[in-house]
Amino acid sequence: MKKIVILLITVLIGLSSCVSTKKFEALNAKYQSAEQALTDCKANLMKCRTEDDAANAKIGFLNDQIQAHKDNIAQLQAALDKCVNMSQQGNTNISKLLDEINAANK
């Protein structure tokens, strides 16, 4: 009798811990789907990182161009200021010469 009870308890525990084939296949399909989603996400992440690296390189290149243009603008502004100064000096000299000519003609 004792052996039958132990055998019955063992069978009940064994049967209660088993997973049905249908449930196992459903869980396995869900696992495979999750694995595929993970693989897709990893591939997408690599693509995004590559695009990010390319964008950062382009940003660096464009920042270098901006700095070069700023330097060029500063040089052109300095040259323009020099030309304006020379023009003002020329106008002053012309005014002095006109005054001298007018004084000599009187």
N, CA, C and O atoms as a MOPAC input file, in Angstrom:
PM7 MOZYME 1SCF
protein

 N      0.81200 1    -1.18400 1     0.00000 1
 C      0.00000 1     0.00000 1     0.00000 1
 C      0.86300 1     1.25900 1     0.00000 1
 O      0.60800 1     2.21300 1    -0.73500 1
 N      1.87300 1     1.23100 1     0.83200 1
 C      2.76300 1     2.37300 1     0.91900 1
 C      3.45500 1     2.61400 1    -0.41800 1
 O      3.64300 1     3.76100 1    -0.82400 1
 N      3.83000 1     1.55300 1    -1.09400 1
 C      4.50400 1     1.66800 1    -2.38900 1
 C      3.55800 1     2.26500 1    -3.43100 1
 O      3.98900 1     3.04100 1    -4.28400 1
 N      2.30500 1     1.92000 1    -3.37000 1
 C      1.33400 1     2.43700 1    -4.33400 1
 C      1.13900 1     3.93900 1    -4.11800 1
 O      1.04700 1     4.69500 1    -5.08600 1
 N      1.07500 1     4.37000 1    -2.87800 1
 C      0.90400 1     5.79400 1    -2.57700 1
 C      2.12800 1     6.57500 1    -3.06400 1
 O      1.99200 1     7.63900 1    -3.66700 1
 N      3.29900 1     6.04900 1    -2.80400 1
 C      4.52800 1     6.72500 1    -3.25100 1
 C      4.57800 1     6.76700 1    -4.77000 1
 O      4.94600 1     7.78700 1    -5.35300 1
 N      4.21100 1     5.67000 1    -5.41100 1
 C      4.19000 1     5.62700 1    -6.86900 1
 C      3.16000 1     6.60700 1    -7.41800 1
 O      3.42600 1     7.30200 1    -8.39900 1
 N      2.00100 1     6.66800 1    -6.79900 1
 C      0.95300 1     7.58100 1    -7.23600 1
 C      1.39400 1     9.04100 1    -7.06700 1
 O      1.15900 1     9.86100 1    -7.95500 1
 N      2.01500 1     9.36400 1    -5.96200 1
 C      2.51600 1    10.72900 1    -5.72800 1
 C      3.60100 1    11.07000 1    -6.74500 1
 O      3.62200 1    12.17800 1    -7.28100 1
 N      4.49100 1    10.13800 1    -7.01100 1
 C      5.55800 1    10.36100 1    -7.98800 1
 C      4.98000 1    10.60100 1    -9.37000 1
 O      5.43400 1    11.49700 1   -10.08100 1
 N      3.99000 1     9.82000 1    -9.76200 1
 C      3.36100 1     9.98000 1   -11.07400 1
 C      2.66400 1    11.33600 1   -11.15900 1
 O      2.77900 1    12.02400 1   -12.17300 1
 N      1.94600 1    11.72700 1   -10.11200 1
 C      1.25100 1    13.02100 1   -10.11000 1
 C      2.24100 1    14.19100 1   -10.20100 1
 O      2.00400 1    15.14900 1   -10.93600 1
 N      3.32300 1    14.11200 1    -9.47100 1
 C      4.34400 1    15.17700 1    -9.52900 1
 C      4.98600 1    15.20500 1   -10.90700 1
 O      5.21800 1    16.27400 1   -11.47100 1
 N      5.27000 1    14.03100 1   -11.44100 1
 C      5.88000 1    13.94600 1   -12.77400 1
 C      4.97300 1    14.50100 1   -13.84800 1
 O      5.43300 1    15.20900 1   -14.74300 1
 N      3.69900 1    14.19300 1   -13.77300 1
 C      2.76000 1    14.67400 1   -14.78800 1
 C      2.47400 1    16.16300 1   -14.65500 1
 O      2.25400 1    16.84800 1   -15.65400 1
 N      2.47500 1    16.66000 1   -13.43500 1
 C      2.15600 1    18.07700 1   -13.25500 1
 C      3.29900 1    18.97900 1   -13.70400 1
 O      3.06400 1    20.14500 1   -14.02000 1
 N      4.51400 1    18.47900 1   -13.74000 1
 C      5.64200 1    19.30800 1   -14.14200 1
 C      5.93000 1    19.23300 1   -15.63200 1
 O      6.79300 1    19.96600 1   -16.11400 1
 N      5.26600 1    18.40500 1   -16.35800 1
 C      5.48700 1    18.29800 1   -17.80200 1
 C      4.71400 1    19.38600 1   -18.52900 1
 O      3.64200 1    19.80700 1   -18.09500 1
 N      5.27000 1    19.82500 1   -19.62500 1
 C      4.62300 1    20.83100 1   -20.46400 1
 C      4.04300 1    20.11500 1   -21.67000 1
 O      4.67200 1    19.22500 1   -22.24200 1
 N      2.85000 1    20.50800 1   -22.04500 1
 C      2.23300 1    19.86600 1   -23.20600 1
 C      2.99300 1    20.24200 1   -24.47400 1
 O      3.64900 1    21.28200 1   -24.53400 1
 N      2.89600 1    19.39100 1   -25.47500 1
 C      3.57500 1    19.63600 1   -26.74400 1
 C      3.08300 1    20.92400 1   -27.38200 1
 O      3.87000 1    21.69700 1   -27.92800 1
 N      1.79300 1    21.14800 1   -27.31100 1
 C      1.21500 1    22.35600 1   -27.90700 1
 C      1.76600 1    23.61300 1   -27.23300 1
 O      2.13100 1    24.58100 1   -27.90000 1
 N      1.82000 1    23.58100 1   -25.89300 1
 C      2.33900 1    24.73700 1   -25.15800 1
 C      3.83200 1    24.91800 1   -25.43500 1
 O      4.31200 1    26.04100 1   -25.58800 1
 N      4.56000 1    23.80200 1   -25.49600 1
 C      5.99200 1    23.87000 1   -25.78300 1
 C      6.24500 1    24.47900 1   -27.16300 1
 O      7.11200 1    25.34000 1   -27.31600 1
 N      5.49200 1    24.03100 1   -28.16200 1
 C      5.66700 1    24.55700 1   -29.51900 1
 C      5.31800 1    26.04100 1   -29.58500 1
 O      5.97700 1    26.80500 1   -30.29000 1
 N      4.28300 1    26.44900 1   -28.85100 1
 C      3.91200 1    27.86800 1   -28.83300 1
 C      5.02300 1    28.69800 1   -28.19500 1
 O      5.39300 1    29.75400 1   -28.70800 1
 N      5.54900 1    28.21100 1   -27.07600 1
 C      6.64600 1    28.92800 1   -26.41700 1
 C      7.90600 1    28.93300 1   -27.27500 1
 O      8.62900 1    29.92900 1   -27.31400 1
 N      8.16800 1    27.82800 1   -27.96000 1
 C      9.33700 1    27.75300 1   -28.83200 1
 C      9.19300 1    28.72600 1   -30.00200 1
 O     10.16200 1    29.38500 1   -30.38000 1
 N      8.00000 1    28.82000 1   -30.57200 1
 C      7.76400 1    29.76600 1   -31.67100 1
 C      7.93900 1    31.20100 1   -31.17800 1
 O      8.50800 1    32.04400 1   -31.87200 1
 N      7.44200 1    31.46200 1   -29.97200 1
 C      7.59500 1    32.80200 1   -29.38900 1
 C      9.07700 1    33.11600 1   -29.15700 1
 O      9.52900 1    34.23500 1   -29.40100 1
 N      9.82200 1    32.11900 1   -28.68400 1
 C     11.25900 1    32.28800 1   -28.47200 1
 C     11.97500 1    32.57600 1   -29.78800 1
 O     12.81300 1    33.47500 1   -29.85500 1
 N     11.65100 1    31.82200 1   -30.82900 1
 C     12.27200 1    32.02600 1   -32.14300 1
 C     11.95200 1    33.42000 1   -32.67300 1
 O     12.80600 1    34.08400 1   -33.26100 1
 N     10.71600 1    33.85300 1   -32.46100 1
 C     10.31100 1    35.19000 1   -32.89100 1
 C     11.10600 1    36.25700 1   -32.14300 1
 O     11.54500 1    37.24500 1   -32.73200 1
 N     11.28600 1    36.04900 1   -30.84800 1
 C     12.06400 1    37.00000 1   -30.04600 1
 C     13.52600 1    37.01000 1   -30.48800 1
 O     14.14800 1    38.07100 1   -30.54900 1
 N     14.07000 1    35.85100 1   -30.79300 1
 C     15.45200 1    35.76100 1   -31.28400 1
 C     15.60800 1    36.51800 1   -32.60600 1
 O     16.59200 1    37.23100 1   -32.80400 1
 N     14.64000 1    36.36100 1   -33.50200 1
 C     14.68800 1    37.05700 1   -34.79200 1
 C     14.57500 1    38.56300 1   -34.58600 1
 O     15.26700 1    39.33700 1   -35.24700 1
 N     13.70200 1    38.97800 1   -33.67200 1
 C     13.55700 1    40.40600 1   -33.37800 1
 C     14.85700 1    40.96300 1   -32.81300 1
 O     15.25300 1    42.07700 1   -33.15500 1
 N     15.52100 1    40.20300 1   -31.95600 1
 C     16.80400 1    40.62600 1   -31.39800 1
 C     17.85100 1    40.76200 1   -32.49600 1
 O     18.59800 1    41.74000 1   -32.52400 1
 N     17.91000 1    39.79600 1   -33.39100 1
 C     18.85500 1    39.85700 1   -34.50900 1
 C     18.58400 1    41.07700 1   -35.37900 1
 O     19.51200 1    41.77700 1   -35.78500 1
 N     17.30900 1    41.33000 1   -35.66400 1
 C     16.94200 1    42.50000 1   -36.46700 1
 C     17.33600 1    43.79600 1   -35.76400 1
 O     17.83700 1    44.72600 1   -36.39600 1
 N     17.10700 1    43.84800 1   -34.45900 1
 C     17.46200 1    45.05000 1   -33.69300 1
 C     18.97300 1    45.27900 1   -33.68300 1
 O     19.43600 1    46.41500 1   -33.79200 1
 N     19.73100 1    44.20000 1   -33.55300 1
 C     21.19200 1    44.33200 1   -33.57200 1
 C     21.67200 1    44.83800 1   -34.93000 1
 O     22.56600 1    45.68100 1   -35.00000 1
 N     21.08000 1    44.32400 1   -36.00500 1
 C     21.45100 1    44.78500 1   -37.34600 1
 C     21.07800 1    46.25400 1   -37.52000 1
 O     21.84500 1    47.03200 1   -38.08800 1
 N     19.91200 1    46.62600 1   -37.03500 1
 C     19.47000 1    48.02000 1   -37.12700 1
 C     20.38300 1    48.92600 1   -36.30700 1
 O     20.69100 1    50.04000 1   -36.73000 1
 N     20.81600 1    48.45800 1   -35.14400 1
 C     21.72900 1    49.23000 1   -34.30700 1
 C     23.05400 1    49.46700 1   -35.02700 1
 O     23.58600 1    50.57600 1   -34.99500 1
 N     23.58500 1    48.44200 1   -35.66800 1
 C     24.84200 1    48.59100 1   -36.40500 1
 C     24.68500 1    49.59300 1   -37.54600 1
 O     25.57200 1    50.41100 1   -37.79000 1
 N     23.55500 1    49.52300 1   -38.24000 1
 C     23.28600 1    50.46400 1   -39.32500 1
 C     23.21500 1    51.88800 1   -38.78200 1
 O     23.77900 1    52.81000 1   -39.37100 1
 N     22.52800 1    52.06500 1   -37.67000 1
 C     22.39900 1    53.39700 1   -37.06500 1
 C     23.75700 1    53.93300 1   -36.61400 1
 O     24.04600 1    55.11900 1   -36.77700 1
 N     24.58100 1    53.06400 1   -36.05200 1
 C     25.91100 1    53.50300 1   -35.61400 1
 C     26.77000 1    53.91300 1   -36.80700 1
 O     27.51600 1    54.88900 1   -36.73300 1
 N     26.66500 1    53.17000 1   -37.90000 1
 C     27.41100 1    53.52200 1   -39.11000 1
 C     26.94600 1    54.87200 1   -39.64500 1
 O     27.76400 1    55.71600 1   -40.00900 1
 N     25.62900 1    55.07200 1   -39.69000 1
 C     25.08800 1    56.35000 1   -40.16400 1
 C     25.48600 1    57.48600 1   -39.23000 1
 O     25.76600 1    58.59500 1   -39.68400 1
 N     25.51300 1    57.21500 1   -37.92400 1
 C     25.91200 1    58.22400 1   -36.94700 1
 C     27.37300 1    58.61700 1   -37.14200 1
 O     27.71400 1    59.79900 1   -37.09200 1
 N     28.23300 1    57.62500 1   -37.36300 1
 C     29.65000 1    57.91500 1   -37.60400 1
 C     29.82400 1    58.76600 1   -38.86000 1
 O     30.61200 1    59.71200 1   -38.87300 1
 N     29.08100 1    58.42200 1   -39.91900 1
 C     29.16600 1    59.19500 1   -41.16100 1
 C     28.66300 1    60.62000 1   -40.94200 1
 O     29.25700 1    61.57500 1   -41.44300 1
 N     27.57700 1    60.76200 1   -40.20000 1
 C     27.03000 1    62.09800 1   -39.93000 1
 C     28.00900 1    62.92000 1   -39.09300 1
 O     28.18900 1    64.11100 1   -39.34400 1
 N     28.64200 1    62.29400 1   -38.10200 1
 C     29.62100 1    63.01100 1   -37.27700 1
 C     30.83100 1    63.43700 1   -38.09900 1
 O     31.36900 1    64.52500 1   -37.89300 1
 N     31.26200 1    62.59100 1   -39.02600 1
 C     32.37700 1    62.96000 1   -39.90100 1
 C     31.99200 1    64.14900 1   -40.77200 1
 O     32.79000 1    65.06500 1   -40.96800 1
 N     30.76900 1    64.13300 1   -41.29400 1
 C     30.30300 1    65.24300 1   -42.12500 1
 C     30.19800 1    66.52200 1   -41.29900 1
 O     30.54600 1    67.60100 1   -41.77700 1
 N     29.72000 1    66.40500 1   -40.06200 1
 C     29.63100 1    67.57400 1   -39.17900 1
 C     31.02100 1    68.15600 1   -38.94700 1
 O     31.20600 1    69.37200 1   -38.98900 1
 N     31.99700 1    67.28500 1   -38.70400 1
 C     33.37100 1    67.75600 1   -38.51000 1
 C     33.89400 1    68.47600 1   -39.74000 1
 O     34.51900 1    69.53100 1   -39.63000 1
 N     33.63800 1    67.90400 1   -40.91500 1
 C     34.07000 1    68.52800 1   -42.16400 1
 C     33.41000 1    69.89100 1   -42.34400 1
 O     34.07300 1    70.86300 1   -42.70500 1
 N     32.10200 1    69.96100 1   -42.09200 1
 C     31.38400 1    71.22700 1   -42.25100 1
 C     31.84100 1    72.26500 1   -41.22600 1
 O     31.91900 1    73.45200 1   -41.54000 1
 N     32.14200 1    71.82400 1   -40.00300 1
 C     32.66700 1    72.76100 1   -39.00400 1
 C     34.02200 1    73.31200 1   -39.43300 1
 O     34.31500 1    74.48700 1   -39.21500 1
 N     34.84900 1    72.46300 1   -40.04400 1
 C     36.13600 1    72.93600 1   -40.56400 1
 C     35.92300 1    73.96800 1   -41.66800 1
 O     36.62900 1    74.97400 1   -41.73000 1
 N     34.94600 1    73.71400 1   -42.54000 1
 C     34.65000 1    74.67700 1   -43.60200 1
 C     34.13900 1    75.99200 1   -43.02500 1
 O     34.51300 1    77.06600 1   -43.49600 1
 N     33.28900 1    75.91200 1   -42.01100 1
 C     32.77800 1    77.13200 1   -41.37400 1
 C     33.93000 1    77.94200 1   -40.80400 1
 O     33.98400 1    79.16000 1   -40.97400 1
 N     34.85500 1    77.26500 1   -40.12400 1
 C     35.99700 1    77.97100 1   -39.55000 1
 C     36.85700 1    78.59800 1   -40.64300 1
 O     37.33400 1    79.72200 1   -40.48500 1
 N     37.06100 1    77.88500 1   -41.74900 1
 C     37.84200 1    78.43600 1   -42.85900 1
 C     37.15300 1    79.66800 1   -43.43600 1
 O     37.81200 1    80.65200 1   -43.76900 1
 N     35.82100 1    79.61500 1   -43.55500 1
 C     35.08400 1    80.77600 1   -44.06400 1
 C     35.15800 1    81.94500 1   -43.08700 1
 O     35.27200 1    83.09700 1   -43.50700 1
 N     35.09500 1    81.65900 1   -41.79500 1
 C     35.21900 1    82.73100 1   -40.79600 1
 C     36.59500 1    83.39300 1   -40.89400 1
 O     36.71100 1    84.61600 1   -40.82700 1
 N     37.63500 1    82.56800 1   -41.05400 1
 C     38.98700 1    83.11600 1   -41.20400 1
 C     39.08400 1    83.96700 1   -42.46500 1
 O     39.68300 1    85.04200 1   -42.45000 1
 N     38.49200 1    83.48200 1   -43.55900 1
 C     38.49900 1    84.22300 1   -44.81900 1
 C     37.75600 1    85.54800 1   -44.66900 1
 O     38.20800 1    86.57700 1   -45.17100 1
 N     36.62100 1    85.52000 1   -43.98100 1
 C     35.85400 1    86.75100 1   -43.75600 1
 C     36.67400 1    87.74400 1   -42.94900 1
 O     36.67100 1    88.93900 1   -43.24500 1
 N     37.37900 1    87.25800 1   -41.92900 1
 C     38.21000 1    88.14300 1   -41.11100 1
 C     39.31400 1    88.77900 1   -41.95500 1
 O     39.60400 1    89.96600 1   -41.80700 1
 N     39.92700 1    87.99600 1   -42.83300 1
 C     40.97200 1    88.54200 1   -43.70700 1
 C     40.39400 1    89.56500 1   -44.67600 1
 O     40.98600 1    90.62100 1   -44.90200 1
 N     39.23800 1    89.24900 1   -45.24600 1
 C     38.60500 1    90.19300 1   -46.17200 1
 C     38.18500 1    91.47000 1   -45.45800 1
 O     38.30700 1    92.55900 1   -46.01900 1
 N     37.69000 1    91.35200 1   -44.22200 1
 C     37.30600 1    92.53700 1   -43.45400 1
 C     38.53300 1    93.39600 1   -43.16600 1
 O     38.46600 1    94.62200 1   -43.25100 1
 N     39.65200 1    92.76200 1   -42.82600 1
 C     40.88800 1    93.51000 1   -42.57400 1
 C     41.34000 1    94.22400 1   -43.84400 1
 O     41.75900 1    95.38000 1   -43.79000 1
 N     41.25800 1    93.54200 1   -44.98900 1
 C     41.64400 1    94.16700 1   -46.25800 1
 C     40.70300 1    95.31900 1   -46.59100 1
 O     41.15000 1    96.36300 1   -47.06500 1
 N     39.40700 1    95.14100 1   -46.35000 1
 C     38.43900 1    96.21000 1   -46.60400 1
 C     38.70300 1    97.40600 1   -45.70100 1
 O     38.65900 1    98.55000 1   -46.15500 1
 N     38.97500 1    97.15100 1   -44.43600 1
 C     39.28500 1    98.24700 1   -43.50900 1
 C     40.52400 1    99.01000 1   -43.97000 1
 O     40.57500 1   100.23600 1   -43.88200 1
 N     41.51500 1    98.27900 1   -44.46000 1
 C     42.73700 1    98.91700 1   -44.96200 1
 C     42.41900 1    99.77500 1   -46.18600 1
 O     42.92600 1   100.88900 1   -46.31500 1
 N     41.57700 1    99.25400 1   -47.08600 1
 C     41.19300 1   100.01900 1   -48.27900 1
 C     40.40900 1   101.27100 1   -47.90500 1
 O     40.62800 1   102.33800 1   -48.47800 1
 N     39.50100 1   101.14400 1   -46.95100 1
 C     38.72000 1   102.30500 1   -46.50400 1
 C     39.64700 1   103.34900 1   -45.90200 1
 O     39.49800 1   104.54200 1   -46.16500 1
 N     40.59700 1   102.90600 1   -45.10000 1
 C     41.55400 1   103.82800 1   -44.48900 1
 C     42.38100 1   104.52900 1   -45.56000 1
 O     42.60000 1   105.73800 1   -45.49200 1
 N     42.84500 1   103.75400 1   -46.55800 1
 C     43.63200 1   104.35700 1   -47.64000 1
 C     42.77500 1   105.32100 1   -48.45000 1
 O     43.26200 1   106.36600 1   -48.88100 1
 N     41.52500 1   104.98900 1   -48.66000 1
 C     40.61700 1   105.86600 1   -49.39600 1
 C     40.40700 1   107.17000 1   -48.64000 1
 O     40.39400 1   108.24500 1   -49.24000 1
 N     40.24400 1   107.07800 1   -47.33800 1
 C     40.07800 1   108.28900 1   -46.52700 1
 C     41.33900 1   109.14800 1   -46.57200 1
 O     41.26300 1   110.37300 1   -46.65400 1
 N     42.49600 1   108.49400 1   -46.51900 1
 C     43.74900 1   109.24500 1   -46.62200 1
 C     43.86600 1   109.89800 1   -47.99400 1
 O     44.32200 1   111.03600 1   -48.10800 1
 N     43.45300 1   109.17800 1   -49.03700 1
 C     43.48000 1   109.73900 1   -50.39200 1
 C     42.54100 1   110.92800 1   -50.50200 1
 O     42.89200 1   111.93500 1   -51.11600 1
 N     41.35700 1   110.83000 1   -49.91900 1
 C     40.41300 1   111.94700 1   -49.93900 1
 C     40.97200 1   113.14900 1   -49.19500 1
 O     40.80500 1   114.29200 1   -49.62000 1
 N     41.63500 1   112.87600 1   -48.08000 1
 C     42.25500 1   113.97400 1   -47.32000 1
 C     43.34400 1   114.63600 1   -48.15700 1
 O     43.43800 1   115.86200 1   -48.19600 1
 N     44.15800 1   113.83800 1   -48.82100 1
 C     45.22600 1   114.38400 1   -49.66900 1
 C     44.64500 1   115.17300 1   -50.83900 1
 O     45.16900 1   116.23100 1   -51.19000 1
 N     43.57300 1   114.67200 1   -51.44500 1
 C     42.93100 1   115.38700 1   -52.55500 1
 C     42.37800 1   116.71600 1   -52.07100 1
 O     42.50600 1   117.73300 1   -52.75400 1
 N     41.76400 1   116.71100 1   -50.89300 1
 C     41.22800 1   117.96600 1   -50.34100 1
 C     42.34500 1   118.96900 1   -50.10900 1
 O     42.18300 1   120.15000 1   -50.41300 1
 N     43.47100 1   118.52300 1   -49.57800 1
 C     44.60700 1   119.41600 1   -49.33900 1
 C     45.14300 1   119.96800 1   -50.65900 1
 O     45.45200 1   121.15400 1   -50.77400 1
 N     45.24800 1   119.07100 1   -51.66100 1
 C     45.73900 1   119.52400 1   -52.96000 1
 C     44.78000 1   120.53300 1   -53.59000 1
 O     45.22500 1   121.52500 1   -54.16700 1
 N     43.47700 1   120.29700 1   -53.48900 1
 C     42.49700 1   121.25100 1   -54.02300 1
 C     42.59800 1   122.58900 1   -53.31000 1
 O     42.51100 1   123.64600 1   -53.93400 1
 N     42.78400 1   122.53100 1   -51.99200 1
 C     42.94100 1   123.78100 1   -51.24100 1
 C     44.19700 1   124.52700 1   -51.69100 1
 O     44.17600 1   125.75000 1   -51.83000 1
 N     45.28400 1   123.79800 1   -51.91600 1
 C     46.52900 1   124.42700 1   -52.37300 1
 C     46.35800 1   125.01400 1   -53.77300 1
 O     46.83600 1   126.11400 1   -54.05300 1
 N     45.66900 1   124.27000 1   -54.65800 1
 C     45.43700 1   124.76300 1   -56.02400 1
 C     44.56000 1   126.00400 1   -55.98500 1
 O     44.83700 1   126.98900 1   -56.67000 1
 N     43.50800 1   125.95600 1   -55.18900 1
 C     42.62000 1   127.12100 1   -55.07500 1
 C     43.35600 1   128.31600 1   -54.48900 1
 O     43.13900 1   129.45100 1   -54.91500 1
 N     44.22600 1   128.06800 1   -53.51600 1
 C     44.99500 1   129.16300 1   -52.91300 1
 C     45.98800 1   129.72400 1   -53.92000 1
 O     46.23200 1   130.93000 1   -53.93500 1
 N     46.55900 1   128.88000 1   -54.75500 1
 C     47.52800 1   129.34100 1   -55.75000 1
 C     46.83200 1   130.10700 1   -56.86400 1
 O     47.43600 1   131.01700 1   -57.43100 1
 N     45.60200 1   129.78400 1   -57.20000 1
 C     44.86500 1   130.45600 1   -58.26700 1
 C     44.33100 1   131.80800 1   -57.82600 1
 O     43.97100 1   132.60900 1   -58.68900 1
 N     44.26100 1   132.09400 1   -56.60400 1
 C     43.70500 1   133.36600 1   -56.14600 1
 C     44.66000 1   134.46400 1   -56.26800 1
 O     44.34100 1   135.60100 1   -55.92200 1

